[in-house]
Amino acid sequence: MNKVIFLYEYSTLSVQDWLAGGYEVWCFDGQHPTGVTKEGNLVKVGMWLERDIPTIDTITEMVGEGVVFVGGFPECTDLAVSGAAHFKKKLQANPDCQKIATERAKLVEDIANFYNAPWFAENPVSVLSTLWRKPNYSFHPYEYGGYLPEDDVHPVYPEYINARDAYPKKTCLWTGNGFVMPDKMEVDTPKDENGKALYSKQHSKLGGKSTKTKNIRSASPRGVMKAIYLANK
């Protein structure tokens, strides 16, 4: 059975199409229960991820052979330019916080290179562009909403995230090893009285620093994830 690995993936929203396609899916995230939890072809591994040889060895030995794709959603709290106003305070508290976050992002590429598998790492507009390299692609969720059905409702956060990912949020992808960026299938977005596209409620109604809030705000757009699956399966 072919396998895929997704790092920093707690919600498992991004992997549903891989599961439906018959792949064995490994999701690594520190929020999963400690150890290995198997739910059919979905394998959740509870571990915090750092870019070091022990971590790479642990992941690759655990998963074994047959990995054909790798994805990742590294934590953006210390990187996203939307939080630039807090950078000074964060860097005073930990001068290496952005360096550490950047190294965690690079771990996605390390794992993919081990398997010579196509890969992506997703982040909002962030300082990864300077601390690592410029992204290969960028997109807004609504540009891929057409991959979701017309009667779509978000399966986990319908009160916060627009159906069919019908909202703007510039998001970047760092990719490699033959990753294929899918064609767009745009949907219309709700607009204000001036015709400007409205963000989903996860942006306007979710402030604070709770883990739940962060998980909702960072939930992977399902349309582009389905499109990536179809283009790279």
Secondary structure, 3 states (H helix, E strand, C coil): CCEEEEECCCCCHHHHHHHHCCCEEEEEEEEEEEEEEEECCEEEEECCCCCCHHHHHHHHHHHCCCEEEEEECCCCCCCEHHHHHHHHHHHHHCCCHHHHHHHHHHHHHHHHHHHCCCEEEEEECECHHHHCCCCCEEECHHHHHHHCCCCCCCCCCCCCCCHHHCCCCCEEEEEECCCCCCCCCCCCCCECCCCCECCCHHHHCCCCCCHHHHHHHCCCCHHHHHHHHHHHC
